[in-house]
Amino acid sequence: MSSKWKKAFKKTALVGAAVLTALSLSACGNKNNSQPEKTKDGKTVLTYWTFEQIHTKYWKEAAKLWNKEHPKRQIEVKTTVLPFANENEKLTTALQGGTGAPDFVDVELGQAAIQLKAKNPPYLSLNKEIAPYKSELIQSRLDNYKKDGKYYGLDYHVGTYVTYYNTDILKKAGVNYKNIKTWKQYTDAGKQVKSKTGKFMTWYSPNANFQWYAQISQQHADLFNKAKTEPDVNNAAAVRSLQMGQDWIYKDKIARKSPGGNIDNDQAYAQFNKGNVASVTMPAWYMSRMVSFMPKLKGKIAIAPMPVFNKGNRTSADGGGTATMVTNQTPKSVQKLAKEFVVFGKANKTMAGKQWSLLGFDPIRKDVWTSPVVKQDNQYTEYFGKDIFNVLVKLQNQTGHVTTTDKNSPALNDYLLKYTLPSVIGKGHPSAKTALDTAQKALTKQFKAAKN
């Protein structure tokens, strides 16, 4: 998951209704009767847009493997890399206009939620192509891009949440991270770390929902009611989690607000790299951030399950996401090829292994987690050691997430990111209960208005 999407997400959520209408209208009138491009040696050219440079290398590897296994159906991927906001704007314009979109494209989870609200989503169903692999795939990742029983995308990762501990800091404070099983113990350990080292135990984000949403999910709670018809943002789990974050900063003094507003940005990376914080709870994809931007922490980071509030809580969650989706503007003559290739590129066992070895992500295929590929030497095992998946595999059945892909999710997320977190975490007031009661009333009105 990229940190580039967050600011653009808020702006996009505000125009979601207009986008939704345009997408619904364009879905029936897209121009997909054009002839596919061919290379001089007869390969079919498939166009691809992404906002992550490393993903281009991944799809080159996928094309290489596909061509090896399908000599009579050779392909070449023609890639365009754009900044996140630019890609989203250009893609939205193309989908609205019914022309100009690529054959397949990377779509961040929040953007997918907006686009899949359309009565007729501007993407092709991948159900038939996914079927042979489905039993090996982690279902929660499929469900994120599902509408009316149809799967429209496949993710790059699960996003298993873990707690990353700086063992150097903990050792100086006399804290053994293996003894931290509950958030109460974590808070107490944080006080010891602060007292003996002057370092903060963690950071909490006033402008991002990573930690908060994971802590809600691990309590088997959500931000919607069970029917997904009404908001439920002031439930006990949501209040408990957010109040703990506020207390860490303003009462216990063991945490500070994340530099730059969230943990996934350059300012936070720099502070981590300097050894100024003892731990952070983030998805497994944060390993790639550490390898790329925190070289001084190599060999110093231990990975452990999330602490829990109470017995019976999950010790993990899953978060973030970017799916690869096939647009309905793909020429009809190559739609089957494009769909098969995209699913092959994500669900094939060899390619799922590269989600780890190349990207540093926890693969969407369950069986890869116990395969030899996760023990092979690479930049991630060199940084964290070879026991990473010994931890992750124990969390495979512990993940869950709050609802982020419902038709009302963009509005709900936007409100909480714009008003609730900046006040409770950013300013330290009001209390989590007061702020979430206010949010519940405001969102209930919004949901009601949206029905009319």
C-alpha positions in Angstrom: 0.0 0.0 0.0 1.3 3.4 -0.9 1.3 6.5 1.3 0.6 8.6 -1.8 -3.1 8.0 -1.8 -4.2 9.5 1.5 -4.6 13.2 0.6 -6.2 12.4 -2.8 -8.6 10.0 -1.1 -10.3 12.8 0.8 -10.8 14.9 -2.3 -12.1 11.9 -4.3 -14.6 11.0 -1.6 -16.2 14.4 -1.9 -16.8 14.0 -5.6 -17.8 10.3 -5.3 -21.4 10.8 -6.2 -20.6 12.6 -9.4 -18.0 9.9 -10.3 -20.5 7.2 -9.5 -23.1 8.6 -11.8 -20.7 9.1 -14.6 -19.3 5.6 -14.2 -22.8 4.1 -14.3 -23.6 5.9 -17.5 -20.2 5.1 -19.2 -20.3 1.4 -18.3 -22.9 0.7 -21.0 -21.3 2.8 -23.7 -17.5 2.2 -23.6 -15.7 1.7 -26.8 -14.0 -1.7 -26.5 -14.3 -2.8 -30.1 -10.9 -1.5 -31.1 -8.3 -3.9 -32.3 -5.6 -4.9 -29.9 -2.0 -3.8 -30.5 0.5 -6.4 -31.7 4.3 -6.4 -31.5 6.4 -7.1 -34.6 6.9 -10.7 -33.4 3.2 -11.2 -32.9 2.8 -10.7 -29.1 -0.5 -9.1 -27.9 0.2 -5.8 -26.1 -1.7 -5.3 -22.9 -1.7 -1.8 -21.5 -1.2 -1.3 -17.7 -1.3 1.7 -15.4 0.2 1.9 -11.9 1.3 4.4 -9.3 4.1 2.1 -7.9 7.3 1.7 -9.9 8.2 -1.6 -8.3 4.9 -3.1 -9.6 6.2 -2.7 -13.2 9.0 -5.1 -12.4 6.5 -7.5 -10.9 4.3 -7.6 -14.1 7.3 -8.0 -16.3 8.1 -11.1 -14.3 4.5 -12.2 -14.7 4.6 -11.7 -18.5 7.9 -13.6 -18.7 6.4 -16.6 -16.8 3.1 -16.4 -18.7 4.9 -16.5 -22.1 7.0 -19.5 -21.0 3.9 -21.4 -20.0 1.7 -20.2 -22.9 3.9 -20.1 -26.0 0.9 -19.7 -28.4 -0.6 -16.8 -26.4 2.4 -14.5 -26.0 1.9 -11.1 -24.4 3.9 -7.9 -23.8 2.9 -5.4 -21.0 3.0 -1.7 -22.0 3.3 0.1 -18.7 2.5 3.7 -17.6 3.6 4.9 -14.1 1.9 7.9 -12.7 1.8 9.6 -9.3 -1.2 8.3 -7.3 -3.4 11.4 -7.6 -2.6 11.7 -11.4 -3.4 8.1 -12.1 -6.6 8.3 -10.2 -7.7 11.5 -12.0 -6.7 10.2 -15.4 -8.4 6.8 -14.8 -11.6 8.4 -13.5 -11.8 10.6 -16.6 -11.2 7.7 -18.9 -13.8 5.5 -17.2 -16.3 8.3 -17.2 -15.8 9.0 -20.9 -15.9 5.4 -21.9 -12.5 5.5 -23.7 -8.8 5.9 -22.9 -8.5 3.5 -20.0 -5.8 0.8 -20.0 -6.5 -2.9 -20.3 -5.6 -3.5 -16.6 -4.8 -1.1 -13.8 -3.8 -0.9 -10.1 -6.6 0.6 -8.0 -6.1 1.4 -4.3 -8.7 0.0 -1.9 -10.4 3.3 -1.1 -10.7 4.2 -4.8 -12.0 0.8 -5.6 -14.8 1.2 -3.0 -15.9 4.4 -4.8 -15.7 2.9 -8.3 -17.5 -0.3 -7.4 -20.5 1.7 -6.1 -21.6 2.1 -9.7 -24.6 0.1 -10.7 -22.5 -1.4 -13.5 -18.8 -1.2 -12.4 -16.4 -0.3 -15.2 -14.4 -3.5 -14.7 -14.7 -7.1 -15.8 -15.7 -9.9 -13.5 -12.8 -12.3 -12.7 -14.9 -15.1 -11.2 -14.3 -17.7 -13.8 -10.6 -17.1 -13.9 -10.3 -17.0 -10.1 -12.2 -20.3 -9.6 -9.3 -22.7 -10.1 -7.2 -20.8 -7.5 -9.9 -19.8 -5.1 -9.4 -22.5 -2.4 -5.8 -21.3 -2.0 -6.5 -17.6 -1.8 -7.2 -15.7 1.4 -10.9 -14.9 1.2 -10.9 -11.5 3.0 -8.7 -10.2 0.2 -11.1 -11.3 -2.4 -14.1 -9.8 -0.6 -12.5 -6.3 -0.6 -13.1 -6.1 -4.4 -16.4 -8.0 -4.6 -19.8 -6.7 -5.6 -23.1 -8.6 -6.1 -21.2 -11.9 -6.0 -18.6 -10.8 -8.6 -14.9 -10.4 -7.9 -13.4 -7.5 -9.8 -9.8 -7.4 -8.5 -6.9 -9.3 -6.9 -4.7 -7.7 -4.3 -0.9 -7.7 -3.9 -1.0 -8.7 -0.3 -3.0 -9.6 2.8 -1.7 -6.8 5.0 -1.4 -8.9 8.1 -0.9 -6.6 11.1 2.0 -7.2 13.4 3.8 -5.1 16.1 7.4 -4.2 15.1 9.7 -3.8 18.1 13.1 -2.0 18.2 14.9 -4.6 20.4 17.8 -2.2 21.1 15.5 0.3 22.8 13.6 -2.4 24.7 16.8 -4.1 25.9 18.1 -0.8 27.3 14.7 -0.4 29.1 14.8 -3.9 30.4 11.6 -4.9 28.5 11.1 -8.3 26.8 8.7 -7.9 24.0 7.8 -11.6 24.2 6.1 -10.9 27.5 3.8 -8.3 26.0 0.4 -10.0 25.4 -2.1 -7.3 26.2 -2.4 -3.6 25.5 -2.3 -3.0 29.3 1.1 -4.7 29.4 2.1 -2.7 26.3 1.2 0.5 28.0 3.1 -0.4 31.1 6.1 -1.4 29.0 5.9 2.0 27.3 6.1 3.8 30.6 9.2 1.8 31.5 10.7 2.6 28.1 10.0 6.3 28.5 11.3 6.4 32.0 14.6 4.6 31.3 15.4 5.7 27.8 13.4 8.9 27.2 12.1 7.3 24.0 8.5 7.0 23.0 6.9 3.6 22.9 5.0 4.4 19.7 3.2 7.0 17.6 -0.4 7.4 16.9 -1.8 8.9 13.7 -4.1 12.0 13.7 -4.6 11.8 10.0 -4.6 8.1 9.2 -6.6 5.2 10.5 -4.2 2.3 10.4 -3.8 1.5 14.2 -7.3 2.5 15.1 -9.1 0.3 12.5 -6.9 -2.7 13.3 -7.7 -2.4 17.1 -11.4 -2.2 16.3 -11.2 -5.2 14.1 -9.3 -7.3 16.5 -12.2 -6.9 18.9 -14.5 -8.4 16.3 -16.2 -5.1 15.8 -16.9 -2.8 12.9 -17.9 0.8 12.1 -21.2 -0.3 10.5 -24.1 -2.2 11.9 -24.4 -5.9 10.9 -26.7 -5.1 8.0 -24.3 -2.4 6.8 -27.3 0.0 6.6 -26.3 2.4 9.4 -23.1 3.7 10.9 -21.9 2.3 14.3 -18.9 4.4 14.9 -19.5 5.0 18.7 -19.6 1.3 19.7 -17.6 0.2 22.7 -14.7 -1.2 20.7 -14.2 1.9 18.6 -14.3 4.1 21.7 -12.0 1.9 23.7 -9.4 1.8 20.9 -9.4 5.5 20.2 -9.4 6.6 23.8 -6.3 4.4 24.4 -4.5 6.2 21.6 -5.4 9.6 23.1 -4.3 8.4 26.6 -1.0 7.2 25.3 -0.2 10.7 24.0 -1.8 13.1 26.6 -2.1 11.0 29.8 0.5 8.3 29.8 3.0 10.3 27.8 4.3 7.1 26.1 3.4 8.1 22.6 3.4 11.2 20.4 1.5 12.2 17.3 3.0 10.7 14.1 5.4 13.1 12.3 3.6 14.4 9.2 0.3 13.1 10.5 0.7 9.4 9.8 3.2 6.6 10.3 3.6 5.9 6.6 5.5 8.9 5.3 9.1 10.1 5.0 9.1 12.1 8.2 8.1 9.0 10.2 10.6 6.8 8.4 13.4 9.2 9.3 12.5 9.3 13.0 12.3 5.5 13.1 15.6 5.2 11.4 17.2 7.4 14.1 15.9 5.1 16.8 13.5 7.5 18.4 10.6 5.2 18.8 10.4 1.7 20.3 7.5 0.1 18.4 4.8 0.5 15.8 1.8 -1.7 14.9 1.3 -1.8 11.1 0.6 -4.3 8.3 3.3 -6.7 7.0 3.8 -4.5 4.0 5.5 -2.0 6.3 8.5 -4.3 6.2 9.2 -2.9 2.7 9.2 0.6 4.1 11.8 -0.4 6.8 14.1 -2.1 4.3 13.9 0.9 1.9 13.9 3.8 4.3 15.2 2.6 7.7 18.6 0.9 7.0 20.0 1.6 10.5 17.4 -0.7 12.0 18.6 -3.7 10.1 18.9 -6.7 12.5 17.2 -4.7 15.3 13.5 -5.2 14.5 11.5 -8.1 16.0 8.0 -8.9 14.7 5.3 -10.1 17.0 1.5 -10.5 17.1 -0.6 -7.5 18.1 -1.3 -7.2 21.8 -5.0 -7.6 22.7 -7.6 -5.9 24.9 -9.2 -9.0 26.2 -9.2 -12.8 25.9 -10.8 -13.9 22.7 -9.6 -10.8 20.7 -7.8 -11.5 17.5 -4.0 -11.0 17.5 -3.9 -9.4 14.1 -6.0 -7.7 11.4 -5.5 -7.0 7.8 -5.2 -3.6 6.2 -4.5 -1.5 3.2 -4.7 -2.8 -0.3 -4.2 -2.3 -4.0 -5.9 -4.5 -6.5 -5.2 -5.1 -10.1 -8.4 -4.9 -12.2 -9.3 -5.4 -15.9 -11.2 -2.5 -17.3 -14.3 -2.9 -19.5 -12.5 -0.9 -22.2 -10.2 -3.8 -23.0 -10.8 -4.8 -26.6 -13.3 -7.7 -26.7 -11.0 -9.9 -28.6 -8.4 -9.9 -25.8 -10.7 -9.6 -22.7 -10.3 -13.3 -22.0 -6.6 -13.1 -22.3 -6.3 -10.0 -20.1 -8.4 -11.5 -17.4 -6.5 -14.8 -17.4 -3.2 -13.0 -17.3 -4.1 -10.7 -14.5 -5.4 -13.6 -12.3 -2.4 -15.7 -13.3 -0.1 -12.8 -12.3 -1.6 -12.7 -8.8 -2.8 -16.2 -8.0 -0.2 -18.4 -9.7 1.9 -20.0 -7.0 5.2 -18.8 -8.4 4.0 -15.2 -8.9 2.4 -15.2 -5.4 5.9 -16.1 -4.1 7.2 -13.0 -5.8 4.7 -10.9 -3.9 7.1 -11.7 -1.0 10.5 -12.1 -2.6 10.2 -9.1 -4.9 7.7 -6.8 -3.1 8.1 -7.8 0.5 4.4 -8.4 0.9 2.5 -11.3 2.6 1.1 -13.2 -0.4 -2.6 -13.7 -1.0 -2.0 -17.4 -1.5 -2.1 -19.3 1.8 0.2 -22.2 0.7 3.0 -19.9 -0.1 3.3 -18.9 3.5 4.8 -22.3 4.3 6.7 -22.9 1.1 10.5 -22.8 0.8 10.4 -19.4 -1.0 9.7 -17.5 2.2 12.9 -18.9 3.7 15.1 -18.1 0.8 17.7 -15.3 1.2 16.5 -11.9 0.0 16.7 -8.3 1.3 13.8 -8.9 3.7 15.3 -12.1 5.4 18.6 -10.3 5.6 16.9 -7.4 7.4 14.5 -9.3 9.6 15.8 -12.8 9.7 14.3 -16.0 8.3 11.6 -16.5 10.9 9.3 -13.9 9.6 6.7 -16.3 8.4 6.9 -18.4 11.5 5.1 -15.5 13.1 2.9 -14.6 10.1 1.6 -18.1 9.5 0.2 -18.2 13.1 -1.8 -15.1 12.3 -3.2 -16.3 9.1 -6.6 -17.2 10.7 -6.4 -14.1 13.0 -7.0 -11.4 10.5 -10.1 -9.4 9.9 -11.0 -5.8 9.0 -13.5 -3.1 9.5 -15.7 -2.5 6.5 -14.0 -0.2 4.0 -15.7 -1.1 0.7 -19.4 -0.5 1.4 -21.1 2.1 -0.7 -21.1 4.4 2.4 -17.5 3.7 3.3 -16.0 6.7 1.5 -18.3 9.1 3.3 -17.7 7.4 6.7 -13.9 7.3 6.3 -13.8 10.9 5.1 -15.7 12.2 8.1 -13.5 10.3 10.6 -10.3 11.4 8.9 -11.4 15.0 8.6 -13.0 15.6 12.0 -12.7 12.8 14.5 -9.0 11.8 14.4 -7.6 15.3 14.1 -9.5 16.4 17.2 -9.2 13.3 19.5 -5.6 12.5 18.5 -4.4 15.7 17.0 -5.7 18.1 19.6 -6.3 15.8 22.6 -10.0 16.8 23.0 -12.8 16.0 23.2 -12.8 12.4 24.6 -13.2 9.6 22.1 -16.7 8.9 23.4 -17.8 12.5 22.9 -16.2 12.8 19.4 -17.6 9.4 18.2 -21.1 10.3 19.5 -20.9 13.4 17.4 -19.7 11.4 14.5 -22.5 8.9 14.9 -25.2 11.6 14.7 -23.6 13.3 11.7 -23.1 10.1 9.7 -26.6 8.9 10.5 -27.9 12.0 8.9 -25.6 11.6 5.9 -26.6 8.0 5.4 -30.3 8.9 5.6 -29.8 11.8 3.1 -28.0 9.4 0.7 -31.0 7.1 0.6 -33.3 9.9 -0.5 
